[in-house]
Amino acid sequence: MKIWFQLLSSETGMKGFLSTAQRLVDRAIAPGTAVEVRGTTHGVLGDQYRLFCNYDSREVIDNALRIREEGGYDAFVIANSMDPVLVELREMLDIPVLAFMEACSLTACTMGDRFGVIGVNRKLMAWYRSIVCSYGLGSRLAAVEPMDVNDTRSLDLGFTDPAFGDMLQEQVVEAGRRAIAKGAEVLFVGGPPGALMASRGIFAIDTAPLLDTYTLLAKLAETMATMHRLTGVCVSRHLLYESPAPELTRKVGAAYGVSALRNG
């Protein structure tokens, strides 16, 4: 089994984060499963802003379309907390597609009544809240609490500079305690701070579980790929995730010069 694990972080600018995420998933996957943790060319120069996030999202779409055309993977994971292009990929891929915020929110609901989300800065908070509400889980969301990191590329220092990592850990704990005070029973962190906490073996803040998000995503992808093999089903083609007809796909591929779509 082979799983594509897509981060939006730069493969050259955030090597510490990508290598840590790879170690976290490798320690959990079953024998015979390979998870490829991948980033983007530029990535995370300010993806709290939707305009900038869109540029990286196009690269994610291109990667998914290449997999659609060439095969070779049993699941695709969007391991970014904004769940970019989730609907787009589920429309086009015939393998399970999982996304960070959706998977973590649903899992948190199995561990407690209400959950809290921690993000790296204030700009992300409204976006996170809107994503959770779009999944129909607004009533289960107790709080969305920010850290204070506006230069998201700087987060990679947490994996190489212990003092910087300690500072990030303190911010996660402080934000988690604010969420707990507002009623959160389970917590998870978007972005590299989540990988940092897991790599340090921190899986709770006070009495509230703190999800090991990237390991969770890998294991869920592995499970969904297994179920796909057993049942032949991985996504509904009724309404939201209906795929375009092959003829339309070929026309769009020709019109926009997308070779991966030209065969329908």
C-alpha positions as protocol buffer text, in pm:
chain_id: "A"
residue {
  index: 1
  type: MET
  ca { x: 0 y: 0 z: 0 }
}
residue {
  index: 2
  type: LYS
  ca { x: 126 y: 348 z: -90 }
}
residue {
  index: 3
  type: ILE
  ca { x: -8 y: 679 z: 47 }
}
residue {
  index: 4
  type: TRP
  ca { x: 65 y: 1029 z: -83 }
}
residue {
  index: 5
  type: PHE
  ca { x: 83 y: 1263 z: 220 }
}
residue {
  index: 6
  type: GLN
  ca { x: 62 y: 1623 z: 100 }
}
residue {
  index: 7
  type: LEU
  ca { x: 179 y: 1915 z: 313 }
}
residue {
  index: 8
  type: LEU
  ca { x: 177 y: 2271 z: 178 }
}
residue {
  index: 9
  type: SER
  ca { x: 510 y: 2350 z: 340 }
}
residue {
  index: 10
  type: SER
  ca { x: 815 y: 2408 z: 124 }
}
residue {
  index: 11
  type: GLU
  ca { x: 1024 y: 2097 z: 67 }
}
residue {
  index: 12
  type: THR
  ca { x: 1340 y: 2311 z: 80 }
}
residue {
  index: 13
  type: GLY
  ca { x: 1240 y: 2577 z: 335 }
}
residue {
  index: 14
  type: MET
  ca { x: 1083 y: 2352 z: 599 }
}
residue {
  index: 15
  type: LYS
  ca { x: 1291 y: 2036 z: 593 }
}
residue {
  index: 16
  type: GLY
  ca { x: 1277 y: 1995 z: 971 }
}
residue {
  index: 17
  type: PHE
  ca { x: 899 y: 1984 z: 971 }
}
residue {
  index: 18
  type: LEU
  ca { x: 874 y: 1745 z: 675 }
}
residue {
  index: 19
  type: SER
  ca { x: 1132 y: 1505 z: 817 }
}
residue {
  index: 20
  type: THR
  ca { x: 961 y: 1510 z: 1158 }
}
residue {
  index: 21
  type: ALA
  ca { x: 622 y: 1439 z: 998 }
}
residue {
  index: 22
  type: GLN
  ca { x: 779 y: 1150 z: 807 }
}
residue {
  index: 23
  type: ARG
  ca { x: 920 y: 1000 z: 1127 }
}
residue {
  index: 24
  type: LEU
  ca { x: 586 y: 1033 z: 1303 }
}
residue {
  index: 25
  type: VAL
  ca { x: 396 y: 845 z: 1034 }
}
residue {
  index: 26
  type: ASP
  ca { x: 667 y: 585 z: 979 }
}
residue {
  index: 27
  type: ARG
  ca { x: 653 y: 476 z: 1342 }
}
residue {
  index: 28
  type: ALA
  ca { x: 282 y: 393 z: 1312 }
}
residue {
  index: 29
  type: ILE
  ca { x: 211 y: 244 z: 972 }
}
residue {
  index: 30
  type: ALA
  ca { x: 175 y: -129 z: 917 }
}
residue {
  index: 31
  type: PRO
  ca { x: 439 y: -341 z: 742 }
}
residue {
  index: 32
  type: GLY
  ca { x: 389 y: -319 z: 369 }
}
residue {
  index: 33
  type: THR
  ca { x: 255 y: 38 z: 381 }
}
residue {
  index: 34
  type: ALA
  ca { x: 463 y: 332 z: 258 }
}
residue {
  index: 35
  type: VAL
  ca { x: 368 y: 692 z: 329 }
}
residue {
  index: 36
  type: GLU
  ca { x: 540 y: 959 z: 118 }
}
residue {
  index: 37
  type: VAL
  ca { x: 540 y: 1292 z: 302 }
}
residue {
  index: 38
  type: ARG
  ca { x: 562 y: 1562 z: 37 }
}
residue {
  index: 39
  type: GLY
  ca { x: 568 y: 1941 z: 42 }
}
residue {
  index: 40
  type: THR
  ca { x: 539 y: 2205 z: -228 }
}
residue {
  index: 41
  type: THR
  ca { x: 792 y: 2406 z: -425 }
}
residue {
  index: 42
  type: HIS
  ca { x: 749 y: 2735 z: -238 }
}
residue {
  index: 43
  type: GLY
  ca { x: 489 y: 2680 z: 32 }
}
residue {
  index: 44
  type: VAL
  ca { x: 396 y: 2845 z: 360 }
}
residue {
  index: 45
  type: LEU
  ca { x: 513 y: 3197 z: 299 }
}
residue {
  index: 46
  type: GLY
  ca { x: 187 y: 3320 z: 450 }
}
residue {
  index: 47
  type: ASP
  ca { x: -80 y: 3062 z: 385 }
}
residue {
  index: 48
  type: GLN
  ca { x: -301 y: 3214 z: 653 }
}
residue {
  index: 49
  type: TYR
  ca { x: -399 y: 3445 z: 365 }
}
residue {
  index: 50
  type: ARG
  ca { x: -628 y: 3272 z: 119 }
}
residue {
  index: 51
  type: LEU
  ca { x: -475 y: 3436 z: -187 }
}
residue {
  index: 52
  type: PHE
  ca { x: -132 y: 3294 z: -107 }
}
residue {
  index: 53
  type: CYS
  ca { x: -273 y: 2955 z: -13 }
}
residue {
  index: 54
  type: ASN
  ca { x: -434 y: 2930 z: -359 }
}
residue {
  index: 55
  type: TYR
  ca { x: -95 y: 2932 z: -531 }
}
residue {
  index: 56
  type: ASP
  ca { x: 21 y: 2630 z: -333 }
}
residue {
  index: 57
  type: SER
  ca { x: -317 y: 2461 z: -378 }
}
residue {
  index: 58
  type: ARG
  ca { x: -269 y: 2454 z: -755 }
}
residue {
  index: 59
  type: GLU
  ca { x: 45 y: 2246 z: -706 }
}
residue {
  index: 60
  type: VAL
  ca { x: -154 y: 2003 z: -489 }
}
residue {
  index: 61
  type: ILE
  ca { x: -413 y: 1968 z: -769 }
}
residue {
  index: 62
  type: ASP
  ca { x: -137 y: 1902 z: -1022 }
}
residue {
  index: 63
  type: ASN
  ca { x: 9 y: 1630 z: -799 }
}
residue {
  index: 64
  type: ALA
  ca { x: -331 y: 1468 z: -758 }
}
residue {
  index: 65
  type: LEU
  ca { x: -404 y: 1477 z: -1131 }
}
residue {
  index: 66
  type: ARG
  ca { x: -70 y: 1313 z: -1201 }
}
residue {
  index: 67
  type: ILE
  ca { x: -161 y: 1035 z: -959 }
}
residue {
  index: 68
  type: ARG
  ca { x: -503 y: 1007 z: -1126 }
}
residue {
  index: 69
  type: GLU
  ca { x: -332 y: 963 z: -1463 }
}
residue {
  index: 70
  type: GLU
  ca { x: -41 y: 739 z: -1359 }
}
residue {
  index: 71
  type: GLY
  ca { x: -181 y: 552 z: -1057 }
}
residue {
  index: 72
  type: GLY
  ca { x: 50 y: 397 z: -801 }
}
residue {
  index: 73
  type: TYR
  ca { x: -113 y: 531 z: -481 }
}
residue {
  index: 74
  type: ASP
  ca { x: -391 y: 391 z: -264 }
}
residue {
  index: 75
  type: ALA
  ca { x: -487 y: 712 z: -79 }
}
residue {
  index: 76
  type: PHE
  ca { x: -422 y: 1086 z: -93 }
}
residue {
  index: 77
  type: VAL
  ca { x: -391 y: 1287 z: 229 }
}
residue {
  index: 78
  type: ILE
  ca { x: -429 y: 1666 z: 236 }
}
residue {
  index: 79
  type: ALA
  ca { x: -224 y: 1722 z: 551 }
}
residue {
  index: 80
  type: ASN
  ca { x: -284 y: 2096 z: 572 }
}
residue {
  index: 81
  type: SER
  ca { x: -520 y: 2237 z: 831 }
}
residue {
  index: 82
  type: MET
  ca { x: -712 y: 2453 z: 582 }
}
residue {
  index: 83
  type: ASP
  ca { x: -825 y: 2139 z: 393 }
}
residue {
  index: 84
  type: PRO
  ca { x: -749 y: 2302 z: 57 }
}
residue {
  index: 85
  type: VAL
  ca { x: -903 y: 2156 z: -262 }
}
residue {
  index: 86
  type: LEU
  ca { x: -1070 y: 1871 z: -74 }
}
residue {
  index: 87
  type: VAL
  ca { x: -1388 y: 1873 z: -283 }
}
residue {
  index: 88
  type: GLU
  ca { x: -1189 y: 1915 z: -604 }
}
residue {
  index: 89
  type: LEU
  ca { x: -975 y: 1608 z: -531 }
}
residue {
  index: 90
  type: ARG
  ca { x: -1267 y: 1392 z: -422 }
}
residue {
  index: 91
  type: GLU
  ca { x: -1441 y: 1478 z: -750 }
}
residue {
  index: 92
  type: MET
  ca { x: -1146 y: 1355 z: -954 }
}
residue {
  index: 93
  type: LEU
  ca { x: -970 y: 1076 z: -763 }
}
residue {
  index: 94
  type: ASP
  ca { x: -1096 y: 720 z: -733 }
}
residue {
  index: 95
  type: ILE
  ca { x: -893 y: 656 z: -419 }
}
residue {
  index: 96
  type: PRO
  ca { x: -971 y: 777 z: -65 }
}
residue {
  index: 97
  type: VAL
  ca { x: -893 y: 1146 z: -6 }
}
residue {
  index: 98
  type: LEU
  ca { x: -856 y: 1256 z: 356 }
}
residue {
  index: 99
  type: ALA
  ca { x: -807 y: 1606 z: 493 }
}
residue {
  index: 100
  type: PHE
  ca { x: -659 y: 1738 z: 816 }
}
residue {
  index: 101
  type: MET
  ca { x: -937 y: 1949 z: 968 }
}
residue {
  index: 102
  type: GLU
  ca { x: -1218 y: 1714 z: 871 }
}
residue {
  index: 103
  type: ALA
  ca { x: -1042 y: 1403 z: 1002 }
}
residue {
  index: 104
  type: CYS
  ca { x: -918 y: 1563 z: 1324 }
}
residue {
  index: 105
  type: SER
  ca { x: -1255 y: 1723 z: 1402 }
}
residue {
  index: 106
  type: LEU
  ca { x: -1444 y: 1398 z: 1350 }
}
residue {
  index: 107
  type: THR
  ca { x: -1192 y: 1203 z: 1557 }
}
residue {
  index: 108
  type: ALA
  ca { x: -1206 y: 1459 z: 1838 }
}
residue {
  index: 109
  type: CYS
  ca { x: -1583 y: 1407 z: 1848 }
}
residue {
  index: 110
  type: THR
  ca { x: -1526 y: 1039 z: 1931 }
}
residue {
  index: 111
  type: MET
  ca { x: -1308 y: 1131 z: 2231 }
}
residue {
  index: 112
  type: GLY
  ca { x: -1508 y: 1411 z: 2391 }
}
residue {
  index: 113
  type: ASP
  ca { x: -1825 y: 1614 z: 2356 }
}
residue {
  index: 114
  type: ARG
  ca { x: -1659 y: 1940 z: 2248 }
}
residue {
  index: 115
  type: PHE
  ca { x: -1316 y: 2013 z: 2105 }
}
residue {
  index: 116
  type: GLY
  ca { x: -1076 y: 2302 z: 2064 }
}
residue {
  index: 117
  type: VAL
  ca { x: -853 y: 2394 z: 1770 }
}
residue {
  index: 118
  type: ILE
  ca { x: -522 y: 2577 z: 1810 }
}
residue {
  index: 119
  type: GLY
  ca { x: -374 y: 2771 z: 1520 }
}
residue {
  index: 120
  type: VAL
  ca { x: -46 y: 2952 z: 1474 }
}
residue {
  index: 121
  type: ASN
  ca { x: -192 y: 3304 z: 1447 }
}
residue {
  index: 122
  type: ARG
  ca { x: -508 y: 3515 z: 1477 }
}
residue {
  index: 123
  type: LYS
  ca { x: -564 y: 3538 z: 1102 }
}
residue {
  index: 124
  type: LEU
  ca { x: -641 y: 3167 z: 1081 }
}
residue {
  index: 125
  type: MET
  ca { x: -904 y: 3162 z: 1355 }
}
residue {
  index: 126
  type: ALA
  ca { x: -1208 y: 3273 z: 1155 }
}
residue {
  index: 127
  type: TRP
  ca { x: -1103 y: 3044 z: 871 }
}
residue {
  index: 128
  type: TYR
  ca { x: -1070 y: 2744 z: 1103 }
}
residue {
  index: 129
  type: ARG
  ca { x: -1411 y: 2816 z: 1255 }
}
residue {
  index: 130
  type: SER
  ca { x: -1573 y: 2836 z: 912 }
}
residue {
  index: 131
  type: ILE
  ca { x: -1416 y: 2506 z: 805 }
}
residue {
  index: 132
  type: VAL
  ca { x: -1542 y: 2322 z: 1113 }
}
residue {
  index: 133
  type: CYS
  ca { x: -1889 y: 2472 z: 1072 }
}
residue {
  index: 134
  type: SER
  ca { x: -1895 y: 2369 z: 705 }
}
residue {
  index: 135
  type: TYR
  ca { x: -1868 y: 2008 z: 826 }
}
residue {
  index: 136
  type: GLY
  ca { x: -2174 y: 2055 z: 1047 }
}
residue {
  index: 137
  type: LEU
  ca { x: -1968 y: 2041 z: 1367 }
}
residue {
  index: 138
  type: GLY
  ca { x: -2010 y: 2400 z: 1487 }
}
residue {
  index: 139
  type: SER
  ca { x: -2201 y: 2290 z: 1797 }
}
residue {
  index: 140
  type: ARG
  ca { x: -1912 y: 2059 z: 1895 }
}
residue {
  index: 141
  type: LEU
  ca { x: -1650 y: 2332 z: 1860 }
}
residue {
  index: 142
  type: ALA
  ca { x: -1576 y: 2486 z: 2199 }
}
residue {
  index: 143
  type: ALA
  ca { x: -1298 y: 2725 z: 2098 }
}
residue {
  index: 144
  type: VAL
  ca { x: -1048 y: 2826 z: 1833 }
}
residue {
  index: 145
  type: GLU
  ca { x: -741 y: 2974 z: 1999 }
}
residue {
  index: 146
  type: PRO
  ca { x: -435 y: 3136 z: 1838 }
}
residue {
  index: 147
  type: MET
  ca { x: -67 y: 3122 z: 1902 }
}
residue {
  index: 148
  type: ASP
  ca { x: 136 y: 3431 z: 1807 }
}
residue {
  index: 149
  type: VAL
  ca { x: 337 y: 3334 z: 1498 }
}
residue {
  index: 150
  type: ASN
  ca { x: 285 y: 3545 z: 1186 }
}
residue {
  index: 151
  type: ASP
  ca { x: 595 y: 3429 z: 996 }
}
residue {
  index: 152
  type: THR
  ca { x: 485 y: 3071 z: 939 }
}
residue {
  index: 153
  type: ARG
  ca { x: 813 y: 2975 z: 770 }
}
residue {
  index: 154
  type: SER
  ca { x: 989 y: 3046 z: 1102 }
}
residue {
  index: 155
  type: LEU
  ca { x: 808 y: 2748 z: 1258 }
}
residue {
  index: 156
  type: ASP
  ca { x: 1073 y: 2518 z: 1115 }
}
residue {
  index: 157
  type: LEU
  ca { x: 1317 y: 2653 z: 1374 }
}
residue {
  index: 158
  type: GLY
  ca { x: 1120 y: 2461 z: 1634 }
}
residue {
  index: 159
  type: PHE
  ca { x: 1275 y: 2138 z: 1504 }
}
residue {
  index: 160
  type: THR
  ca { x: 1636 y: 2259 z: 1513 }
}
residue {
  index: 161
  type: ASP
  ca { x: 1649 y: 2524 z: 1787 }
}
residue {
  index: 162
  type: PRO
  ca { x: 1544 y: 2381 z: 2126 }
}
residue {
  index: 163
  type: ALA
  ca { x: 1480 y: 2725 z: 2275 }
}
residue {
  index: 164
  type: PHE
  ca { x: 1251 y: 2820 z: 1987 }
}
residue {
  index: 165
  type: GLY
  ca { x: 1080 y: 2483 z: 2021 }
}
residue {
  index: 166
  type: ASP
  ca { x: 1027 y: 2547 z: 2392 }
}
residue {
  index: 167
  type: MET
  ca { x: 867 y: 2882 z: 2310 }
}
residue {
  index: 168
  type: LEU
  ca { x: 629 y: 2720 z: 2061 }
}
residue {
  index: 169
  type: GLN
  ca { x: 542 y: 2450 z: 2312 }
}
residue {
  index: 170
  type: GLU
  ca { x: 460 y: 2711 z: 2575 }
}
residue {
  index: 171
  type: GLN
  ca { x: 234 y: 2892 z: 2328 }
}
residue {
  index: 172
  type: VAL
  ca { x: 52 y: 2569 z: 2241 }
}
residue {
  index: 173
  type: VAL
  ca { x: -4 y: 2492 z: 2609 }
}
residue {
  index: 174
  type: GLU
  ca { x: -128 y: 2844 z: 2684 }
}
residue {
  index: 175
  type: ALA
  ca { x: -369 y: 2837 z: 2388 }
}
residue {
  index: 176
  type: GLY
  ca { x: -484 y: 2488 z: 2487 }
}
residue {
  index: 177
  type: ARG
  ca { x: -562 y: 2600 z: 2840 }
}
residue {
  index: 178
  type: ARG
  ca { x: -767 y: 2892 z: 2707 }
}
residue {
  index: 179
  type: ALA
  ca { x: -963 y: 2644 z: 2494 }
}
residue {
  index: 180
  type: ILE
  ca { x: -1013 y: 2413 z: 2793 }
}
residue {
  index: 181
  type: ALA
  ca { x: -1144 y: 2706 z: 2997 }
}
residue {
  index: 182
  type: LYS
  ca { x: -1406 y: 2756 z: 2724 }
}
residue {
  index: 183
  type: GLY
  ca { x: -1521 y: 2395 z: 2742 }
}
residue {
  index: 184
  type: ALA
  ca { x: -1286 y: 2202 z: 2511 }
}
residue {
  index: 185
  type: GLU
  ca { x: -1237 y: 1838 z: 2614 }
}
residue {
  index: 186
  type: VAL
  ca { x: -1011 y: 1738 z: 2324 }
}
residue {
  index: 187
  type: LEU
  ca { x: -752 y: 1954 z: 2146 }
}
residue {
  index: 188
  type: PHE
  ca { x: -555 y: 1955 z: 1825 }
}
residue {
  index: 189
  type: VAL
  ca { x: -306 y: 2194 z: 1668 }
}
residue {
  index: 190
  type: GLY
  ca { x: -284 y: 2297 z: 1305 }
}
residue {
  index: 191
  type: GLY
  ca { x: 55 y: 2303 z: 1132 }
}
residue {
  index: 192
  type: PRO
  ca { x: 410 y: 2228 z: 1247 }
}
residue {
  index: 193
  type: PRO
  ca { x: 342 y: 2287 z: 1619 }
}
residue {
  index: 194
  type: GLY
  ca { x: 132 y: 1971 z: 1619 }
}
residue {
  index: 195
  type: ALA
  ca { x: 423 y: 1769 z: 1482 }
}
residue {
  index: 196
  type: LEU
  ca { x: 654 y: 1935 z: 1733 }
}
residue {
  index: 197
  type: MET
  ca { x: 434 y: 1839 z: 2028 }
}
residue {
  index: 198
  type: ALA
  ca { x: 403 y: 1478 z: 1907 }
}
residue {
  index: 199
  type: SER
  ca { x: 777 y: 1452 z: 1848 }
}
residue {
  index: 200
  type: ARG
  ca { x: 827 y: 1561 z: 2211 }
}
residue {
  index: 201
  type: GLY
  ca { x: 581 y: 1298 z: 2332 }
}
residue {
  index: 202
  type: ILE
  ca { x: 319 y: 1549 z: 2449 }
}
residue {
  index: 203
  type: PHE
  ca { x: -28 y: 1406 z: 2391 }
}
residue {
  index: 204
  type: ALA
  ca { x: -230 y: 1595 z: 2652 }
}
residue {
  index: 205
  type: ILE
  ca { x: -262 y: 1943 z: 2797 }
}
residue {
  index: 206
  type: ASP
  ca { x: -366 y: 1905 z: 3158 }
}
residue {
  index: 207
  type: THR
  ca { x: -651 y: 1651 z: 3137 }
}
residue {
  index: 208
  type: ALA
  ca { x: -746 y: 1717 z: 2772 }
}
residue {
  index: 209
  type: PRO
  ca { x: -608 y: 1482 z: 2502 }
}
residue {
  index: 210
  type: LEU
  ca { x: -395 y: 1649 z: 2236 }
}
residue {
  index: 211
  type: LEU
  ca { x: -427 y: 1464 z: 1905 }
}
residue {
  index: 212
  type: ASP
  ca { x: -117 y: 1333 z: 1727 }
}
residue {
  index: 213
  type: THR
  ca { x: -257 y: 1474 z: 1404 }
}
residue {
  index: 214
  type: TYR
  ca { x: -16 y: 1353 z: 1137 }
}
residue {
  index: 215
  type: THR
  ca { x: 4 y: 1000 z: 1271 }
}
residue {
  index: 216
  type: LEU
  ca { x: -376 y: 998 z: 1291 }
}
residue {
  index: 217
  type: LEU
  ca { x: -408 y: 1105 z: 928 }
}
residue {
  index: 218
  type: ALA
  ca { x: -170 y: 835 z: 810 }
}
residue {
  index: 219
  type: LYS
  ca { x: -351 y: 562 z: 1001 }
}
residue {
  index: 220
  type: LEU
  ca { x: -693 y: 679 z: 882 }
}
residue {
  index: 221
  type: ALA
  ca { x: -567 y: 682 z: 524 }
}
residue {
  index: 222
  type: GLU
  ca { x: -433 y: 331 z: 568 }
}
residue {
  index: 223
  type: THR
  ca { x: -769 y: 216 z: 704 }
}
residue {
  index: 224
  type: MET
  ca { x: -970 y: 383 z: 428 }
}
residue {
  index: 225
  type: ALA
  ca { x: -742 y: 235 z: 162 }
}
residue {
  index: 226
  type: THR
  ca { x: -795 y: -110 z: 315 }
}
residue {
  index: 227
  type: MET
  ca { x: -1173 y: -61 z: 314 }
}
residue {
  index: 228
  type: HIS
  ca { x: -1153 y: 54 z: -49 }
}
residue {
  index: 229
  type: ARG
  ca { x: -976 y: -270 z: -139 }
}
residue {
  index: 230
  type: LEU
  ca { x: -1234 y: -475 z: 47 }
}
residue {
  index: 231
  type: THR
  ca { x: -1548 y: -300 z: -79 }
}
residue {
  index: 232
  type: GLY
  ca { x: -1450 y: -121 z: -399 }
}
residue {
  index: 233
  type: VAL
  ca { x: -1606 y: 199 z: -261 }
}
residue {
  index: 234
  type: CYS
  ca { x: -1424 y: 508 z: -131 }
}
residue {
  index: 235
  type: VAL
  ca { x: -1643 y: 811 z: -211 }
}
residue {
  index: 236
  type: SER
  ca { x: -2002 y: 892 z: -298 }
}
residue {
  index: 237
  type: ARG
  ca { x: -2062 y: 998 z: -656 }
}
residue {
  index: 238
  type: HIS
  ca { x: -2405 y: 1136 z: -571 }
}
residue {
  index: 239
  type: LEU
  ca { x: -2425 y: 1518 z: -562 }
}
residue {
  index: 240
  type: LEU
  ca { x: -2125 y: 1686 z: -392 }
}
residue {
  index: 241
  type: TYR
  ca { x: -1847 y: 1455 z: -514 }
}
residue {
  index: 242
  type: GLU
  ca { x: -1998 y: 1365 z: -851 }
}
residue {
  index: 243
  type: SER
  ca { x: -1725 y: 1338 z: -1113 }
}
residue {
  index: 244
  type: PRO
  ca { x: -1745 y: 1524 z: -1444 }
}
residue {
  index: 245
  type: ALA
  ca { x: -1825 y: 1317 z: -1750 }
}
residue {
  index: 246
  type: PRO
  ca { x: -1517 y: 1198 z: -1944 }
}
residue {
  index: 247
  type: GLU
  ca { x: -1619 y: 1405 z: -2248 }
}
residue {
  index: 248
  type: LEU
  ca { x: -1634 y: 1723 z: -2039 }
}
residue {
  index: 249
  type: THR
  ca { x: -1305 y: 1636 z: -1873 }
}
residue {
  index: 250
  type: ARG
  ca { x: -1138 y: 1598 z: -2213 }
}
residue {
  index: 251
  type: LYS
  ca { x: -1277 y: 1933 z: -2330 }
}
residue {
  index: 252
  type: VAL
  ca { x: -1152 y: 2109 z: -2017 }
}
residue {
  index: 253
  type: GLY
  ca { x: -813 y: 1943 z: -2047 }
}
residue {
  index: 254
  type: ALA
  ca { x: -779 y: 2064 z: -2406 }
}
residue {
  index: 255
  type: ALA
  ca { x: -910 y: 2414 z: -2332 }
}
residue {
  index: 256
  type: TYR
  ca { x: -674 y: 2472 z: -2039 }
}
residue {
  index: 257
  type: GLY
  ca { x: -382 y: 2270 z: -2165 }
}
residue {
  index: 258
  type: VAL
  ca { x: -392 y: 2018 z: -1881 }
}
residue {
  index: 259
  type: SER
  ca { x: -245 y: 1699 z: -2021 }
}
residue {
  index: 260
  type: ALA
  ca { x: -361 y: 1490 z: -1723 }
}
residue {
  index: 261
  type: LEU
  ca { x: -724 y: 1560 z: -1818 }
}
residue {
  index: 262
  type: ARG
  ca { x: -706 y: 1507 z: -2193 }
}
residue {
  index: 263
  type: ASN
  ca { x: -789 y: 1137 z: -2174 }
}
residue {
  index: 264
  type: GLY
  ca { x: -1112 y: 1201 z: -1981 }
}
